[in-house]
Amino acid sequence: MATSTNGGDSWTTRQITPATNNVNSANGFGRSGCTIRTDSNGVAYVFSYQFANGTPGNGFQLLSTSTDGGRHWTRARPIFAATDLCNAFEPSIGRCVEDGIGGARDDLGPSPSVDIANGAPTGADATNQIVDAWADGRDGLNNEHVMFATSTNGGASWTTPRAIETAGDRGYYAAPAISPNGTDVWVVYNAFTTPFRNDTSSPRNLVGVVKHADVAAGTVGAFSEVHRSPGGDPRGSSQNNLAAEFLGDYVYAAATRTYGAAVWNDVRRAADCPAIDAYRLALHNEAVAAGGPVAEPEEPRGLEDAVHHEVTQEPAAVAPPVQQVCVGAFGNSDIFGGTYADPTP
């Protein structure tokens, strides 16, 4: 953690969790997906995700707090288990995917995304309730969830995590927001609505969803859908080497006392390219035959640090000339967003 008391002119850094280079240690193989928030009493909260040993697996969301402006931190402790989304693995890039062969990596799905009703800007009407949302693979492939939990006592205890996605949505990334006075909760998430594809030719569909729930005396009620984006085919996105799709953990939510705001990954304007589909399938088949990646992966991060393999050979498949064989909208993945009035003011 880095803290500043002079507006960012200088900083002090402190290590608050132990490091590890041993995947079999008690620390797992690393932490990632950090979120920092403060309540109206000046308590700082740092949330992170400790990846499981092995994939897929149950990692843990961790919490550490500071009551003196970051000079001292409590030992990071698990608040509950969260299962990573590595229910399927793409061998050509050495990463876990959710939507199908040659799909988009999903390493940070189970990381905690958090907000606190801290009464900003003055703190006068703060409830200091904490909300946490994430994507979870505990029920296996094609049954991924968007989970939600809340705490009204500074993270000392939490409600039992519950799935809040709309039926048929396979949670991919999620983020919550709670109004400063603690009366309304918003959650935005990306989800696939098509099952895992064992080919690259079948259509796939990704949506962005915004949901709202009222809060009464600390109890967060049922979530209702206030927005569902037009779907789009994630095959129309691409990481730089064309070997797979690319959709980042680009979901975020914020809330005022009267409305919520949210952003999400959106591929409604992206177009599939059959030549790239064929290339990705060829890379996949090569990797299966070779027992490991044959395409040069991007820099690994998060969950894939542990399952990433070094490239063992040059791929036989040759990437097609995109500008000659794909329509102009190929690769056009966007960030969309909106603001939404409180439906129950």
N, C-alpha and C positions, 0 to 999 in steps of 0.2 A: 504494500500500500504506500502511496505517496500523499503527503499532506502539506498544505501551505497555509501560513497565517498572515501573509502579506500580499494577498491578491495574486499569487502566482510568481512573484519575483524570485523566490527561492522555495525549495522543496526538501522535505525529509522523507526518506523511504524506510520502510520496515517490512521484514518478512514475517508473515503471520501464519503460514503453513509450512511444514517441512518439505524439502525437495526430495526427489527419489529418481534413481536411474535403474531401479530393479522392479520389474513388472510384477514380481511375486511378493513384494513387500506389503506390509500392512497399509501403506499409503496408496496402494493401487499403482496405476501407471500415470498419475498426474491429475491435476485439477484444471478446469477451464470454465468458460461461460460465467465470468464474474459480474455481479451487480452490486453497486453501492447506493444506499439511500440513508436519509436521516429523518428522525422524528422531531416533534416540536420541542422536545426536551434536550435536543442536542446530541442524542445518542446516534452514533453511526453504526450501520449494519452492513456487513459484507457477506454476500451469498456467493457460493460457487458450487461446482459439480465435481465430485470425485468419481472418475470413471471406474467401472468394474474391472476385475481381473478376468479377462476372457470376454468374448463377444458372441451372442448378445449376453447382457448380464445386468444385474441390479447394482447400479452405482448409488451414491448418496448425495443429496443436496446438503451442503454445509453452511453453517452460520457462525460468524465471529462478530463481536460488538466492541465498541469503544465508547467510553463515557467521558473522555478527556481530550477530545479533539484529535484522536489518532495517535496519541503518544503511547498508549498501551492498548492491547487487544486481548480479548478472551481467546482461549484455545478454540479453534474451529471444531464444531461438533455437528454430527449428523442430525438433521431435523426429520427426514424421512427418506425412504428408498425411492428412487426414480429409475425406471428401466430404460436403458438406451434403445435406440431405434434400429440397432444392427441385427434385424431379423433377416436381412438379405445382404449379400456381399457381392460387389462387382470386382472380379479379379483383374480386369484390364487396367484399373486405376488404383487398386488396393484400398478401396473405400467402401463403407457401408452405404447402401442406397435403399430407397423405399418404393419408388414408382415403377422400376423395372430395369431390365438390362440396359447398361449405358446411362443409368439415371443420375439424378442429382444427389450429391453426398448429404448425409443427414446427421453429422456428428454432434451438433450442439442442441439438438431437439430437447433432451431432458434437462438442460441447464435451467436454473431458476431465473425467471423474469419477475421482478418484484416492484411494488409501489406501496407507499405509506400515506395515510390520510393525516398529513402533518400541519394542516391549517394554513398552508402558505398563502400570503407572505408573512402574516403576523403570528400565526399559530393560535389565534384566539379561539377558533372553533374546531380545533384538532381533536380527533378521536384516537389518533395514532394506530389505527387498525392497519395491519399488514396484509397484502394480498399477493399470491404467488401463482403463476401459471406456467405450464410447460407441456411439451409433447412427450408421450410415453408409449413404449412398446411392450408393456407387460403382458398383453393378451396375444402377442404374436403377429406375424405377417398378415396384412389386410384387416387388422383390428386395432390399429394404432389410435390412441386417444389424445384429447386435450384435457389435461388435468388442472384442477383448481383447489387451492387450500387457503385458509386465512387464519390469522392470529390476532387476538385482542389484548394480549399481555406481553408485548415486546418479544415475541418469538419463543416464550417459555413453553407454550403448548400450541397445538394447531388442530384445526378441524381435520377429519379424515379426508384425504384427497378424493375428489369426485370427478367423474368424466362429465364434461359439459358440451362436447361437440354435438352438432346436429347429426342425426342418424345418417349413415352413409359417408360421413366425412372421416378421412384418415389423417389425423393430426400430424403436422410436419414441423411448424414452429409456432409459438404463441407468446403473447405479452399482455399483461393486465394493466389497468389504471384504476385508482380509486379517487373520488372527488376529495378535495382538501378537507371538507367537513364530514367525510365518511358516509354520505348518504347514497352514493351510486358507485357501482363497479362496472367497468367496461373490459372486455377481453377481445383482442383481435388474434386471429390465427390463419395460417395457410393450411390447406388440406388437399389431399388427392381424393378424388371421388371415383377413380377407376382402380381396379385391383392391380396387384403387381403383375407386370407384363414380362413373360418369359421370351418375348421377341421384341424387336425394335420397330415393327411395322404396324402394330395395333395402336390406335389413338389412345392418348392419355389426357387426363383433365386435372387442372389445378385451379382452386378457387381461393379467394380471400374472404373471410367472414368476420363481422363485428357483432358482438353480443353485449347485452346490458342486463344488469340485475340491480334491484333495490336492496338497500341495507336497512334493517330495523334492529336497533339495540345490539348491534354487532353481528347479527345473523344475516348472511348473504342469501337472498332468495333465489328463485329459479331464474335461469338465464333465458332471455328471449333474443331472437335474431333481429337486428336492426339493419343489417346490410349483408348482402351476398353479391360478390363481384361476378361479372360474366366469366365463364370458364375459359381456359386457354390450354394449349397443348405444350407441356414443358419440354418436349422433344425439340421445340423451336428455340430453346436456349442452348448455350454452349460455353464450356470452359475454353481457355485459350488454345488448347491443343486439339480441340474438336472431339476428343475421345469420349466425352460424356457431357451431360447437361450441367448447367450451373445455376443454382438458386441459393442465395445466401440466407443467413439468419437475419433478414432485414424486415422484421416485424417489430412494431413499437406502438405503444398507446400512451396517451396523456389525458387528463381530465381536469375540467374546471368545475365550478359549482353548478353549472347549467348545461354543459355539453361534454362529449368525449371526442377525441381525435385519434386516428389510427392510420398506420401505413402497413403495406404488405407487398410481397412479391406478386407480380402480375404478368402473365404471358398472353393476354388476350390479343396482343398485336404481333405476337411471334408466329412464324410460319414453319411448319415442318419441312425438312429437306430429305427426300428419300435416299439420295446419294450418301448423306451423312448417316442415316439410319443403317444403311448397308455397311458402311465403314465401321460403325460402332459394334454391329453384330460380328463382323469379322475379327475385330480386336478382342471381343469377348471370347469367341471360339478359340482364338490363338492362345489367350491367357489360360483358358480351361485346359487346353492340351499341354501347355508349358508348365502349369502348376503355379503360375504367378504372373504379375503384371508384365506386359510387353510394351505398353504405352508409357511415355514419360509423364509421371503425375505432377500435379502442382505441389507446392510446398505443403507437407502434411501438417495438420493441426488437430487438436482435440482428440477425439476417440481414435482417429485414424493414425495417430502417432504410434499406437501399439500394434495395429494390424497392417500398417504400410510395409510393403516389401520393396527391396531394391529392384530396379529394372534388370532383367537377366538377359535380354536380347533385343535387338531391333525388331519392331513389328514388320511382318511381311505386308500387312495391309497398308495401303498408301492413302493418305487423306486426299479427298477430291478437291479440285479448285472451287472454292465456295462461290466466288463471284461469277463463275461460269455455269455452275450446275444448280445453285440454290436461288430461290427468289430473294428479293432484297430484305424481306422481313425476317429471314432466318437470323437467329441470334438476338432478336429484339425482345429481351426480357426487361421489364420496367419495375419501378416502384410506384404504386398507386396509393392514394389515401383519401381521407375525407373527414369531415366533422359531422357530428350527429347530436341533435338536440335530445335532452332527457325525455324519453317517451312517457315518463310518469312524474311530471314535475309537481 
